[in-house]
Amino acid sequence: MLAFGTFIVALIALIVELIKSQQKNNRLSSGQLAVIKYRV
């Protein structure tokens, strides 16, 4: 259960970092979103 919580926190942190990078350079945003949707 603890490992699952750690995974969720890491996943949220990753999403936050992706959002920050997308705001900096919008050229990659569509590609990153496509990768995220494909993985999920």
N, C-alpha and C positions, 0 to 999 in steps of 0.2 A: 504494500500500500504506500509505503514511504517512497519507494522507487517510482511509483506512478505519479505521485505528487511532484517529485523532482523533474520528471519528464515533462509534465504540464508547464511548470515554471520555465524550463528551458525552451519549450515551444513558444510560449508567450514572448520571451525575451528575443527569440529569433524573429518572430513576426514584427516586433517593435523595431528591431534593427533594419528589417526589410523596408518598413514604412519610412524610416529616416532616410535610407539610401535612395528610395524612390523620390522623396521630396527634393533631394540634392540633384539628381539627374533623372529627369522624367523619360529619357530615351530608353532606359532599361526596364521601366515599370511594367510595360505590357508583357515583356519577355519573362520577367520574374513572376508575374501573376499567372502566366501560362504554366510555368514550371510548378508553382504551388498547386494549381488546380489539377495538374496531371498527377502529382504525387498523392494528393488526397483522393 
